[in-house]
């Protein structure tokens, strides 16, 4: 977002930022709202664009209400669409959004959950109720896997918590992300994330190992069904419940034989989709944001660039475990082809200025091509030039076999 907004003519500061973003301010936390306000006042900042979910859930937009600093992002109430899977599922039911069947449990009813998972032959998805950095979802195919997921929840979250068991849907997944004022929405290009760590959609869930856009099989018929069954009912729900919702709205969707079904909302742009969607966006993101806040979104048109964009995550060895070594030097970025975009995630600089790893998903490299395969080959060829100790790259981003959509559409 910093890269795109700067290209749109904005002067951008990022709190806390990282080693790859100019005007980063690592001394300020994204949830230290008084410090953010002081920074804005001292630097003449009049617009805050929120990236991560934590400050939204903590109420950053509510904090700035009544000030002359505008915030692009929903208030705490709207952010609950992402921060609580249980509340979000209830919202879907209330407003007729197509979604999977689900059953809600509390941590003190774990045995009942284990019995329900067994009743469903373990063919379930287990979802922790709160924010979990993209790692609170367990897709299970057996009773043993379901029970292991429930055991893991109990191990990771002490005390009282809620969670869901959902029927496991089948079909390809796509991400639909829009900019909305709660009444109208402008959709970006359809994209597809790759959540599992390993090629072939194997291994544990992550925050995302790569993405591409547009999605070839998301044709006009598919998008029309998504609009009718998911997007429009969501907007009606926002209006009926009178959320003050200005921001990004992410729809994680599975294209089942019975039609599109909503898996989850995010109330932010989403990562790693952002790294392909924003290079693909020809329109000014800054103008779209300002139009949303000004109430003129209906007068805007979203223009997309030609071709395909593929983003590949370079992750630390050991990710997505709770802990793994970091602080390894990163080399090869200066050898990349000029057309490759290198977006920093978990990077920092040492006291001597050396660029090192500082977390799980370290970098996202993005390539462009007229055809999807061109973009895939380009970005993987360039990714070989970048190195750090135990670097891990999923090898099949943008290379899933194109599905045949059939059923009750």
C-alpha positions in Angstrom: 0.0 0.0 0.0 2.9 2.4 0.7 4.3 1.7 -2.7 1.0 2.3 -4.5 0.0 5.4 -2.5 3.4 6.9 -3.2 3.0 6.2 -6.9 -0.4 7.9 -6.7 1.4 11.1 -5.4 1.0 10.8 -1.7 3.7 11.5 0.9 3.6 8.2 2.9 4.8 7.4 6.4 4.5 3.8 7.6 4.1 2.9 11.3 6.0 0.7 12.2 7.1 -0.2 8.7 10.2 -2.3 7.8 13.6 -2.2 6.2 12.2 -2.0 2.7 9.8 0.9 3.1 11.0 4.5 3.0 9.8 6.7 5.9 9.2 3.8 8.2 9.0 4.5 11.9 9.7 1.3 13.8 9.5 3.1 17.2 5.7 3.5 16.8 3.4 0.5 17.2 0.4 0.1 15.0 -1.8 -0.2 18.1 -0.4 2.8 20.0 -3.1 5.2 19.0 -2.0 8.2 21.1 1.5 8.0 19.6 0.0 7.7 16.1 -2.1 10.7 16.7 0.8 12.7 18.0 2.9 11.7 14.9 0.1 12.7 12.6 -0.3 16.1 14.3 3.4 16.8 14.3 3.9 15.8 10.6 0.7 17.3 9.1 -0.8 13.9 8.3 -4.5 14.1 7.5 -5.3 10.5 6.3 -4.5 7.2 8.0 -4.8 4.1 5.9 -4.9 1.0 8.1 -3.1 -2.2 6.9 -3.3 -4.9 9.5 -6.2 -6.3 11.4 -5.1 -5.8 15.0 -5.5 -1.9 15.1 -8.9 -2.2 13.4 -10.1 -4.7 15.9 -8.7 -2.5 18.7 -10.7 0.5 17.4 -8.3 2.8 15.7 -11.0 4.3 13.6 -13.2 5.0 16.7 -10.2 6.6 18.4 -9.8 9.2 15.7 -13.5 10.1 15.5 -14.1 13.7 16.1 -10.6 14.7 15.0 -9.6 16.2 11.7 -7.6 13.1 10.9 -9.5 10.7 8.6 -9.1 6.9 8.9 -9.7 4.5 6.0 -10.8 1.4 7.7 -13.9 0.2 9.6 -14.7 0.9 13.2 -14.4 -1.7 15.9 -18.0 -2.9 15.2 -17.3 -3.4 11.5 -14.0 -5.0 12.1 -15.8 -7.8 14.1 -16.6 -9.3 10.7 -13.0 -10.5 10.8 -12.0 -10.5 14.5 -14.8 -12.9 15.5 -15.5 -16.0 13.4 -18.5 -16.8 15.5 -20.1 -13.3 15.2 -19.2 -13.2 11.5 -21.0 -16.5 10.8 -24.1 -15.2 12.7 -24.0 -12.1 10.5 -23.9 -14.3 7.3 -26.9 -16.3 8.6 -28.9 -13.2 9.5 -28.5 -11.7 6.1 -28.7 -14.7 3.8 -25.1 -14.8 2.7 -24.3 -18.2 1.1 -21.9 -20.0 3.5 -21.1 -23.4 5.0 -23.1 -25.0 7.8 -21.4 -24.6 11.2 -21.7 -25.4 14.9 -20.4 -23.1 17.7 -18.6 -24.4 20.8 -16.8 -23.0 23.8 -13.6 -24.3 25.2 -15.5 -25.8 28.2 -17.5 -28.0 25.8 -14.6 -29.6 24.1 -15.9 -33.1 24.5 -19.2 -32.1 22.7 -17.1 -30.7 19.9 -15.1 -33.9 19.7 -18.3 -35.9 19.5 -19.7 -33.6 16.7 -16.5 -34.0 14.7 -16.7 -37.7 15.0 -20.4 -37.6 13.9 -19.2 -35.8 10.8 -16.5 -38.4 10.2 -13.8 -35.7 10.8 -14.6 -34.0 7.5 -14.7 -30.6 9.1 -13.0 -27.2 9.3 -12.0 -26.0 12.8 -11.9 -22.3 13.3 -10.7 -20.3 16.3 -13.0 -17.4 17.0 -10.5 -14.6 17.3 -7.6 -13.2 15.3 -4.8 -15.7 14.6 -2.7 -14.2 11.8 -4.1 -16.5 9.3 -3.2 -19.6 11.3 -6.4 -20.3 13.3 -8.0 -22.6 10.7 -7.6 -26.4 10.6 -8.9 -28.2 7.5 -9.5 -31.8 8.5 -10.2 -35.1 6.6 -10.5 -37.6 9.5 -11.6 -37.9 13.0 -8.0 -38.1 14.1 -7.1 -34.9 12.4 -10.2 -33.1 13.8 -9.4 -34.2 17.3 -5.7 -33.2 16.9 -6.9 -29.8 15.8 -9.1 -29.4 18.8 -6.2 -30.5 21.0 -4.0 -27.9 19.4 -6.6 -25.2 20.0 -6.7 -26.1 23.7 -2.9 -26.0 23.8 -2.5 -22.6 22.1 -5.4 -20.8 23.9 -5.6 -21.0 27.6 -8.7 -20.0 29.5 -12.1 -19.5 27.9 -12.5 -19.2 24.1 -15.0 -20.0 21.4 -14.6 -21.8 18.1 -16.5 -23.2 15.2 -16.8 -26.5 13.5 -17.8 -26.1 9.8 -18.8 -28.5 7.2 -15.9 -28.9 4.8 -16.8 -27.6 1.4 -15.1 -28.6 -1.8 -14.1 -26.6 -4.9 -11.5 -24.0 -5.8 -11.0 -20.9 -3.7 -10.8 -17.3 -4.8 -10.4 -13.9 -3.1 -12.7 -11.1 -4.0 -11.6 -7.8 -2.4 -13.4 -4.5 -2.7 -13.4 -0.9 -1.5 -16.7 0.0 0.2 -18.4 2.8 2.0 -21.0 0.3 3.3 -23.5 1.2 0.6 -21.5 0.7 -2.6 -18.5 -1.4 -3.4 -15.8 -1.2 -6.1 -14.2 -4.6 -6.6 -10.6 -5.3 -7.5 -9.4 -8.0 -9.8 -10.3 -11.6 -8.6 -7.2 -13.2 -7.1 -6.2 -16.6 -5.7 -4.2 -17.1 -2.5 -2.2 -20.3 -1.7 -2.6 -20.8 2.1 -1.0 -24.2 2.7 2.8 -24.2 3.3 3.6 -27.0 0.8 3.1 -27.5 -2.9 -0.1 -29.3 -3.9 -2.0 -27.6 -1.0 -0.4 -29.8 1.6 0.9 -29.0 5.1 -0.2 -26.4 7.7 -2.1 -23.3 7.0 -0.1 -20.1 6.8 -0.8 -16.4 6.3 -0.4 -17.1 2.6 2.6 -18.3 0.5 1.7 -16.5 -2.7 -1.1 -15.2 -4.9 -1.9 -14.3 -8.5 -4.5 -12.3 -10.4 -6.6 -12.2 -12.4 -8.1 -15.7 -12.0 -8.8 -17.2 -15.5 -11.9 -19.3 -14.4 -13.5 -16.4 -12.6 -15.6 -15.4 -15.6 -18.6 -13.1 -15.8 -21.0 -15.9 -14.8 -18.9 -16.8 -11.7 -18.6 -13.1 -10.7 -22.3 -12.6 -11.2 -23.2 -15.5 -8.9 -20.7 -14.2 -6.2 -22.3 -10.8 -6.4 -25.8 -12.2 -6.1 -25.2 -14.8 -3.4 -22.4 -13.1 -1.3 -21.5 -9.5 -2.0 -25.0 -7.9 -2.3 -26.4 -9.7 0.8 -23.3 -8.5 2.7 -23.9 -4.9 1.7 -27.5 -5.1 2.7 -26.4 -6.5 6.1 -24.0 -3.6 6.6 -26.8 -1.2 5.8 -29.4 -2.9 8.0 -27.1 -3.1 11.0 -26.0 0.5 10.3 -22.2 -0.1 10.5 -20.1 3.0 9.8 -18.0 1.0 7.3 -15.4 2.7 5.1 -12.5 0.4 4.0 -11.5 -2.7 2.3 -13.7 -5.8 2.5 -12.3 -9.2 1.6 -14.4 -12.1 0.7 -12.7 -15.5 0.9 -14.9 -17.7 -1.4 -15.1 -21.4 -2.3 -16.8 -22.2 -5.7 -18.7 -25.4 -4.7 -20.9 -27.5 -6.9 -23.9 -25.8 -5.2 -22.6 -22.3 -6.1 -20.2 -19.8 -4.4 -20.0 -20.1 -0.6 -18.3 -17.5 1.7 -15.6 -18.9 3.9 -14.6 -15.7 5.7 -14.5 -11.9 5.7 -11.4 -9.8 6.2 -11.8 -6.1 6.9 -8.5 -5.1 5.3 -6.8 -5.5 1.9 -5.3 -9.0 2.6 -1.9 -10.4 2.2 -0.4 -11.7 -0.1 -3.2 -10.7 -2.4 -2.3 -7.0 -1.9 1.1 -7.5 -3.5 -0.5 -8.6 -6.8 -3.8 -6.6 -6.7 -2.2 -3.2 -6.3 0.4 -3.5 -9.1 -2.6 -4.7 -11.3 -4.6 -1.6 -10.3 -4.2 1.1 -12.9 -6.6 3.5 -11.0 -5.3 5.7 -8.2 -5.8 4.0 -4.9 -5.5 7.3 -3.2 -8.4 8.7 -5.2 -10.5 5.6 -4.5 -9.9 6.0 -0.8 -10.7 9.7 -0.8 -13.9 9.1 -2.8 -15.0 6.5 -0.2 -14.5 8.9 2.6 -16.1 11.8 0.7 -19.2 9.8 -0.2 -18.5 9.9 -3.9 -17.5 6.3 -4.5 -20.4 5.8 -6.9 -18.7 8.2 -9.3 -15.5 6.2 -9.6 -14.4 3.5 -12.0 -11.8 0.8 -11.2 -9.3 0.3 -14.1 -7.1 -2.7 -14.2 -3.8 -3.2 -16.1 -3.4 -5.8 -18.8 -1.8 -9.2 -18.2 -1.2 -11.3 -15.1 0.6 -10.8 -11.8 2.1 -13.5 -9.7 3.5 -13.0 -6.1 5.8 -15.6 -4.4 6.6 -15.5 -0.7 10.1 -16.1 0.5 9.7 -17.4 4.0 12.0 -18.3 6.9 12.7 -22.0 7.5 10.5 -23.2 10.3 7.5 -20.9 9.4 4.6 -21.1 10.4 5.8 -22.6 13.7 5.5 -20.4 16.8 9.3 -19.8 16.8 12.2 -20.2 14.4 15.6 -18.6 13.8 15.8 -15.1 12.2 18.4 -12.4 11.8 20.0 -14.0 8.6 21.5 -11.7 6.0 19.4 -11.3 2.8 21.3 -11.2 -0.5 20.5 -10.9 -4.2 17.9 -8.2 -4.2 20.2 -6.0 -6.2 20.4 -8.7 -8.9 16.7 -8.8 -9.7 15.3 -7.8 -13.1 14.0 -4.2 -13.1 10.5 -5.4 -13.8 10.3 -7.5 -10.6 8.7 -5.9 -7.6 10.2 -6.9 -4.2 7.9 -6.1 -1.3 9.4 -6.4 2.2 7.5 -8.0 5.0 9.6 -9.3 7.9 12.9 -7.5 7.3 15.1 -5.1 9.3 18.5 -3.6 9.2 21.3 -4.2 11.7 23.3 -1.5 13.4 25.8 -1.8 10.5 23.0 -1.4 7.9 22.9 -5.1 6.8 19.5 -6.3 5.6 18.3 -9.4 7.6 15.3 -11.5 8.2 12.9 -10.5 11.0 10.0 -13.0 10.9 8.2 -15.6 9.0 7.2 -14.2 5.6 10.2 -12.2 4.7 9.6 -11.0 1.1 7.1 -11.2 -1.7 8.5 -11.1 -5.2 6.0 -10.1 -7.9 6.3 -10.8 -11.6 4.1 -9.7 -14.6 3.4 -11.4 -17.9 0.9 -11.2 -20.7 -0.1 -14.8 -19.9 -0.2 -16.4 -16.5 2.5 -18.9 -17.3 4.8 -16.0 -18.4 4.4 -14.3 -15.1 5.0 -17.6 -13.2 8.2 -18.4 -15.0 9.5 -14.9 -14.7 9.0 -14.6 -11.0 10.4 -18.0 -10.1 13.5 -17.5 -12.3 14.2 -14.2 -10.5 13.4 -15.7 -7.0 16.4 -18.0 -7.4 18.7 -14.9 -7.2 17.5 -14.0 -3.6 18.9 -16.0 -0.7 19.1 -16.2 3.1 19.7 -19.1 5.4 16.9 -21.7 5.2 14.9 -19.7 2.8 11.7 -21.5 1.8 9.5 -20.9 -1.4 6.4 -22.8 -2.3 7.0 -24.0 -5.8 3.5 -24.0 -7.4 2.0 -20.6 -7.0 -0.3 -19.8 -9.9 0.0 -23.4 -11.2 -3.1 -25.2 -9.9 -4.9 -27.1 -12.7 -7.8 -25.0 -14.0 -11.0 -26.4 -12.5 -14.1 -27.3 -14.3 -17.0 -25.6 -12.5 -20.1 -27.7 -12.5 -23.3 -28.0 -10.5 -26.1 -25.8 -9.4 -24.9 -22.4 -10.7 
